[in-house]
Amino acid sequence: MLLRLIKKLHTYAGLLTFLNLAVYGVVGLTIPFVRESKSAAPVVRYRGFSVPANLTDRQVAERICAVLGLSLATPVNNAVLQHDAANNLFLDFWHANGRDQVTVLEKEGRLRIETVRNSLALYLYALHETTAAFHSGDWRMQFWADYNEFAMWCLLGMIASGFAMFVGSRSGSRLAQVSLTAGCCLFAALYFWTR
Amino acid sequence: MYQKLRALHLATALFSLVFLLAYGIGAVEFAHRKWMGPSEQSRVESRRFAPGITDARILAREWRGELVAIENSPGVLKFRVATSLGRTFEVTYLIATGETTVKITTVGFFRTLAWMHRSRGVWAYAAALVSLGLLTLGATGIYLWFQNHKERWIGGAFVVVEVVIALGLIISMRGG
């Protein structure tokens, strides 16, 4: 009875987080190659923008975020707000899709925008590490972060329930015993080799 | 077929078990660092080497890890060696006498698991192997669920909800 309930919970947890776990899998597979997975070359463009009077730098940054559609880079944190050598406001926006560096050329009434777009592998990498500890100004990212947190706990729950099912019903399986031993030995060997 | 895939699901899960547990706990450590206790401990050791060495690379061979920082001051050679699991050796060597002080900093259990999660080199290949296992678990798990006729409807609803939400978010955010 208890084993049946555990199996049901195990199955439901897997089905409810299937895609998140697939993202973890894809990201893990690409990790050894992620250094080679280069982002696209930077693209520089200009765009007209008049800075309204009496706005703080942060308010200017928030307005530019809205104008450029950089909601994934919100809320604007302190590290974004910088000044270049000519004392222009320089905004360094990091987000899951890459990086936008914006120089506010107030006298010219325009923005210089340098965009680097992350490869798909780097985008998924950013998503897989986004959990509820992360606070985003974009509702989609916040939803993803909360869902991903749920997936993280589900994975731990599935590990526990899967092990309980093994102990409860399949502990005599030779193949299972060999697999568990091999995994533990490999883990221990790597740990002692690299610690 | 069902029996074979069930055996594959079980064997893959058990092989990956300890790695997945480490990655899962490491992920919790990343996300909720303040829940975990103090994460670092240091101790200092004294050693003596031959005097007159001016190349940090020669001395650094004494410790296994990556030579990550070198500082050259008059008469003193300072450098830091870090292992892939976060242990560091900060070495201060007096060139004239060979007297050496080593500050060894070790990270706590949970932080070590977090380092395994993000480490490069051999741990990244281990992560790739386990990720292949995770994808296998997903594919075989879906098959095993689908063969259980009693669970098809409710499980199907879960899959549809999850795929619509997660895929919708992934595609929508990629658009900007």
Interface residues (C-beta under 8 A of the other chain):
Chain A: K8 T11 Y12 G14 L15 L16 T17 F18 L19 N20 L21 A22 V23 Y24 G25 V26 V27 G28 L29 T30 I31 P32 G69 L70 L72 A96 N97 L120 Y123 L124 L127 E129 T131 A132 A133 D138 R140 M141 F143 W144 Y147 E149 M152 L155 L156 I159 G162 F163 F166 R170 S173 L175 A176 V178 S179 L180 A182 G183 C184 L186 F187 L190 Y191 W193 T194 R195
Chain B: A7 L10 A11 T12 A13 L14 F15 S16 L17 V18 F19 L20 L21 A22 G24 I25 A27 V28 F30 A31 H32 T83 S84 L85 R87 T112 M116 S119 G121 V122 W123 A124 Y125 A126 A127 A128 V130 S131 L132 L134 L135 L137 G138 G141 I142 W145 N148 E151 I154 G155 F158 V159 V161 E162 V163 I165 A166 L167 L169 I170 S172 M173 R174 G176
